[in-house]
């Protein structure tokens, strides 16, 4: 209920996912009468695989996250996260408040035992296929040991979700040399060099990310969020500039008509919505955050992303390959 285009686009995305995936069950959480009004716009909705859970409150984007989670227990975010905590649902997808989702993920769902901090990890397009950015918004002041875990989880996730064998893991820095960078990256570099089970290729500069120089890019959330937002803003600006240039004259319009199929295919490859949302890696259950302005296609792709995550048993692989404790860490008590 809290996304910019809610509830129309989330409902549409869920209906599309149900139509494409016959074994899928979806629970839509929010104000029931509003959701059912949206569902009424679609024919042949598989009602046997669709449930509506009434939640009266809405967490707004500007609300303090922890207070919102504690006070608005009947919000769509809190009720949805509790479905994952209880095991009623395998995954929770939201376009609502990022802060509330991050806080609720840790407070309600809880971390896998041994995971220090769960990062947000979106896939982004590059010239050579997708790259995983870990972290893009969850941990602004991360420690070196946490970045090592980000690299481990990112490598396991990338290999299973995209099929890339032995993914190349790189550390974001201001230069390729080992001795460069701030105190955090200088501390984490030798730890990543010695970390077994990952293919660490060294430092990467931000300009090399779009070229596909690595498969997993590791950084703290402050750096990662700047990279993500610049990536998205620059891509949007370039697309608009290209379209404007192709419409300036009759000759350019004729040329645009000729290159339209190739251009459309290229732009689709660089459409970040095709990759779904950003999962919080390392939680006991799956929580996926999409853009606040997500349209139906991104919601649908995020749902399908959750199906693959579950099928590949990503959390089980984190526990096994990272040597984590078998018993999950108990979530913190609610206020």
C-alpha positions as CSV (number, residue, x, y, z in Angstrom):
1,X,0.0,0.0,0.0
2,X,2.9,2.4,0.4
3,X,4.5,2.4,-3.1
4,X,4.2,5.4,-5.4
5,X,1.9,3.4,-7.8
6,X,0.1,1.3,-5.1
7,X,-2.1,-0.5,-5.2
8,X,-2.7,-0.6,-8.9
9,X,0.7,-1.7,-10.2
10,X,1.4,-4.3,-7.4
11,X,-2.0,-5.9,-7.9
12,X,-1.4,-6.0,-11.7
13,X,2.0,-7.5,-11.3
14,X,0.7,-10.2,-8.9
15,X,-2.1,-11.1,-11.3
16,X,0.4,-11.4,-14.2
17,X,2.7,-13.6,-12.1
18,X,-0.2,-15.8,-11.2
19,X,-1.2,-16.2,-14.8
20,X,2.4,-17.1,-15.8
21,X,3.1,-19.5,-12.9
22,X,0.4,-22.1,-12.3
23,X,1.9,-23.4,-9.1
24,X,2.2,-19.9,-7.5
25,X,0.1,-18.7,-4.6
26,X,-0.1,-15.0,-3.8
27,X,-1.4,-13.1,-0.7
28,X,-2.1,-9.4,-1.3
29,X,-1.7,-7.5,1.9
30,X,-3.5,-4.1,2.4
31,X,-6.9,-2.5,2.6
32,X,-9.1,-5.2,1.3
33,X,-11.8,-3.1,-0.3
34,X,-9.1,-1.1,-2.3
35,X,-7.4,-4.3,-3.4
36,X,-10.6,-6.0,-4.5
37,X,-11.6,-2.9,-6.5
38,X,-8.3,-3.3,-8.4
39,X,-8.8,-7.1,-8.8
40,X,-12.2,-6.4,-10.3
41,X,-10.5,-4.9,-13.4
42,X,-9.1,-8.3,-14.4
43,X,-10.8,-11.3,-15.9
44,X,-10.1,-14.9,-15.0
45,X,-8.1,-14.1,-11.8
46,X,-7.2,-17.5,-10.3
47,X,-9.0,-17.0,-7.0
48,X,-8.0,-20.4,-5.7
49,X,-4.4,-19.2,-5.7
50,X,-5.0,-15.7,-4.5
51,X,-5.8,-14.4,-1.0
52,X,-6.4,-10.9,0.3
53,X,-5.3,-10.1,3.8
54,X,-6.8,-7.0,5.2
55,X,-4.3,-4.5,6.7
56,X,-5.7,-1.1,7.6
57,X,-2.6,1.0,8.2
58,X,-0.1,2.4,5.7
59,X,3.5,3.3,6.4
60,X,4.4,6.4,4.6
61,X,7.8,6.9,3.0
62,X,8.8,9.8,5.3
63,X,8.0,8.0,8.6
64,X,10.8,7.0,11.0
65,X,11.3,3.3,10.1
66,X,11.6,1.7,13.5
67,X,8.8,3.7,15.0
68,X,6.6,2.9,12.1
69,X,7.2,-0.8,12.4
70,X,6.5,-0.7,16.2
71,X,3.4,1.5,16.1
72,X,1.7,0.4,12.8
73,X,1.3,-3.3,13.5
74,X,-1.7,-3.4,11.1
75,X,0.2,-2.0,8.1
76,X,0.8,-4.0,4.9
77,X,4.6,-4.1,5.5
78,X,4.3,-5.5,9.1
79,X,1.6,-8.0,8.3
80,X,3.5,-9.1,5.2
81,X,6.7,-9.6,7.0
82,X,5.0,-11.6,9.7
83,X,3.6,-14.0,7.1
84,X,7.3,-14.8,6.2
85,X,8.3,-15.0,9.9
86,X,5.5,-17.5,10.6
87,X,6.3,-19.5,7.5
88,X,2.9,-18.9,6.0
89,X,4.6,-17.3,2.9
90,X,8.0,-18.0,1.4
91,X,8.7,-14.4,0.4
92,X,7.6,-10.8,0.8
93,X,7.8,-8.3,-2.0
94,X,7.2,-4.6,-1.4
95,X,7.5,-1.3,-3.2
96,X,6.9,0.5,0.1
97,X,9.2,2.3,2.5
98,X,12.7,1.1,2.2
99,X,13.6,2.0,5.8
100,X,10.6,0.2,7.3
101,X,11.3,-2.8,5.1
102,X,14.9,-3.0,6.3
103,X,14.0,-2.4,9.9
104,X,11.1,-4.9,9.8
105,X,13.2,-7.5,8.0
106,X,15.7,-7.6,10.9
107,X,13.2,-7.0,13.8
108,X,10.5,-9.4,12.5
109,X,12.0,-11.9,10.2
110,X,15.4,-12.0,11.8
111,X,18.9,-12.9,10.5
112,X,20.3,-16.3,9.8
113,X,22.6,-17.2,12.7
114,X,26.1,-16.0,12.0
115,X,25.1,-13.3,9.6
116,X,26.2,-9.9,11.0
117,X,24.2,-7.6,8.7
118,X,21.8,-8.4,5.8
119,X,22.6,-6.3,2.7
120,X,20.3,-5.1,-0.1
121,X,21.6,-6.7,-3.3
122,X,20.1,-5.5,-6.7
123,X,21.1,-6.8,-10.1
124,X,22.1,-4.1,-12.5
125,X,22.7,-4.3,-16.3
126,X,26.1,-4.1,-17.8
127,X,27.6,-4.6,-21.3
128,X,28.3,-8.3,-20.4
129,X,25.2,-9.2,-18.4
130,X,23.9,-8.4,-14.9
131,X,26.2,-7.4,-12.0
132,X,25.2,-7.8,-8.3
133,X,25.7,-4.7,-6.2
134,X,26.1,-5.6,-2.5
135,X,25.2,-3.4,-0.5
136,X,23.0,-0.6,-2.0
137,X,21.2,0.7,1.0
138,X,21.0,-1.3,4.2
139,X,24.3,-0.7,6.0
140,X,25.7,2.8,5.7
141,X,28.6,2.1,8.2
142,X,29.6,-1.4,7.5
143,X,32.7,-3.2,9.0
144,X,35.3,-5.2,7.1
145,X,33.9,-8.5,8.4
146,X,30.5,-7.6,7.1
147,X,31.8,-6.8,3.6
148,X,33.5,-10.2,3.5
149,X,30.1,-11.8,4.2
150,X,28.5,-9.6,1.5
151,X,31.1,-11.0,-0.9
152,X,30.4,-14.6,0.1
153,X,26.6,-14.2,-0.1
154,X,26.8,-12.2,-3.3
155,X,29.0,-14.9,-4.9
156,X,26.6,-17.7,-3.9
157,X,23.5,-15.7,-5.0
158,X,25.0,-14.7,-8.3
159,X,26.1,-18.3,-9.2
160,X,22.7,-19.7,-8.5
161,X,20.4,-17.0,-9.8
162,X,22.2,-16.3,-13.0
163,X,24.2,-19.5,-13.7
164,X,27.6,-17.8,-13.7
165,X,30.2,-20.2,-12.6
166,X,32.9,-18.8,-10.2
167,X,31.6,-15.2,-10.3
168,X,34.2,-12.5,-10.3
169,X,34.0,-10.5,-7.0
170,X,35.4,-7.0,-6.9
171,X,35.7,-4.3,-4.1
172,X,34.7,-0.8,-5.1
173,X,37.6,1.6,-4.7
174,X,39.0,4.9,-6.1
175,X,41.7,3.0,-7.9
176,X,42.8,-0.5,-8.8
177,X,45.9,-0.6,-6.6
178,X,45.7,-2.5,-3.3
179,X,47.2,0.4,-1.2
180,X,44.5,2.9,-2.3
181,X,41.3,3.8,-0.6
182,X,39.9,4.7,2.8
183,X,40.5,2.7,6.0
184,X,37.5,0.3,5.4
185,X,38.6,-0.9,2.0
186,X,42.2,-1.1,3.0
187,X,41.2,-3.4,5.9
188,X,38.8,-5.6,3.8
189,X,41.1,-6.1,0.8
190,X,43.5,-8.6,2.4
191,X,40.5,-10.4,4.0
192,X,38.9,-10.9,0.6
193,X,42.2,-12.1,-0.9
194,X,42.3,-14.8,1.8
195,X,38.6,-15.7,1.7
196,X,38.1,-19.2,0.4
197,X,35.2,-19.9,-1.9
198,X,35.1,-16.6,-3.7
199,X,36.9,-15.5,-6.9
200,X,38.2,-12.1,-5.7
201,X,39.7,-10.1,-8.6
202,X,40.7,-7.0,-6.6
203,X,39.5,-3.4,-6.7
204,X,37.2,-2.0,-9.2
205,X,36.5,1.7,-10.1
206,X,32.9,2.8,-10.6
207,X,33.5,3.6,-14.3
208,X,34.4,-0.1,-14.9
209,X,31.1,-1.5,-13.5
210,X,28.9,-0.7,-16.6
211,X,31.5,-2.5,-18.8
212,X,30.9,-5.7,-16.9
213,X,34.4,-5.9,-15.3
214,X,33.0,-7.9,-12.4
215,X,30.0,-10.1,-11.6
216,X,29.7,-9.1,-7.9
217,X,30.5,-5.6,-6.7
218,X,31.1,-5.2,-2.9
219,X,30.8,-1.9,-1.0
220,X,29.1,-0.3,2.0
221,X,25.6,1.0,1.5
222,X,26.5,4.7,1.2
223,X,28.8,4.0,-1.7
224,X,26.4,1.4,-3.2
225,X,23.4,3.7,-3.1
226,X,25.3,6.5,-4.8
227,X,26.4,4.1,-7.6
228,X,22.8,2.7,-8.0
229,X,21.1,6.2,-8.1
230,X,23.7,7.6,-10.6
231,X,23.4,4.4,-12.7
232,X,19.6,4.8,-12.9
233,X,19.7,8.6,-13.4
234,X,22.3,8.5,-16.2
235,X,20.6,5.6,-18.0
236,X,17.3,7.5,-18.0
237,X,18.9,10.8,-19.2
238,X,20.7,9.0,-22.0
239,X,17.6,7.3,-23.2
240,X,15.7,10.6,-23.3
241,X,18.5,12.3,-25.1
242,X,18.7,9.5,-27.7
243,X,15.0,9.7,-28.3
244,X,15.0,13.5,-28.6
245,X,17.9,13.3,-31.1
246,X,16.1,10.8,-33.3
247,X,13.1,13.1,-33.5
248,X,14.9,16.3,-34.6
249,X,14.4,16.0,-38.4
250,X,12.7,14.0,-41.1
251,X,16.0,12.3,-41.8
252,X,16.6,11.3,-38.2
253,X,13.0,10.0,-37.9
254,X,13.5,7.8,-41.0
255,X,16.8,6.6,-39.5
256,X,15.1,5.9,-36.2
257,X,12.5,3.8,-38.0
258,X,15.2,1.7,-39.5
259,X,17.2,1.1,-36.2
260,X,14.1,0.8,-34.0
261,X,14.2,-3.0,-33.6
262,X,17.9,-3.0,-32.7
263,X,17.6,0.0,-30.4
264,X,14.6,-1.5,-28.7
265,X,16.5,-4.7,-28.0
266,X,19.5,-2.8,-26.6
267,X,17.4,-0.7,-24.3
268,X,15.6,-3.8,-23.0
269,X,19.0,-5.2,-22.0
270,X,19.6,-2.1,-19.9
271,X,16.2,-1.9,-18.3
272,X,16.8,-2.5,-14.6
273,X,13.1,-3.5,-14.0
274,X,13.7,-6.8,-15.9
275,X,15.8,-8.0,-12.9
276,X,13.1,-7.7,-10.3
277,X,13.9,-6.2,-6.9
278,X,16.7,-6.1,-4.3
279,X,16.7,-9.0,-1.9
280,X,17.8,-8.6,1.7
281,X,20.4,-11.4,1.8
282,X,21.0,-13.3,5.0
283,X,17.5,-13.1,6.6
284,X,15.7,-16.3,7.8
285,X,13.1,-15.7,5.1
286,X,13.1,-13.8,1.8
287,X,12.3,-10.1,1.7
288,X,12.6,-8.3,-1.6
289,X,12.4,-4.5,-2.0
290,X,11.5,-3.0,-5.4
291,X,11.6,0.6,-6.4
292,X,8.9,2.9,-4.9
293,X,7.8,3.7,-8.5
294,X,7.7,0.0,-9.6
295,X,5.3,-0.8,-12.4
296,X,3.7,-4.2,-12.8
297,X,6.6,-5.7,-14.8
298,X,9.0,-5.1,-11.9
299,X,6.6,-6.5,-9.3
300,X,6.0,-9.6,-11.5
301,X,9.7,-10.1,-12.1
302,X,10.4,-9.8,-8.4
303,X,7.9,-12.5,-7.6
304,X,9.5,-14.8,-10.2
305,X,12.9,-13.9,-8.7
306,X,11.5,-15.2,-5.3
307,X,10.4,-18.5,-6.9
308,X,14.0,-19.1,-8.2
309,X,15.5,-18.1,-4.9
310,X,13.3,-20.7,-3.1
311,X,13.9,-23.4,-5.7
312,X,17.7,-22.9,-5.5
313,X,17.6,-23.0,-1.6
314,X,19.8,-19.9,-1.4
315,X,19.5,-19.6,2.4
316,X,20.5,-23.2,2.8
317,X,23.5,-22.6,0.6
318,X,24.5,-19.6,2.7
319,X,24.5,-21.8,5.8
320,X,26.4,-24.7,4.2
321,X,29.0,-22.8,2.2
322,X,29.7,-20.0,4.7
323,X,29.8,-22.4,7.7
324,X,27.0,-20.7,9.6
325,X,25.2,-22.1,12.5
326,X,22.3,-24.5,11.8
327,X,19.9,-22.9,14.2
328,X,18.5,-19.5,13.1
329,X,19.1,-16.5,15.2
330,X,16.1,-15.4,17.1
331,X,14.6,-12.1,15.9
332,X,14.7,-9.1,18.3
333,X,11.7,-8.6,20.4
334,X,9.1,-6.2,19.3
335,X,8.2,-3.2,21.4
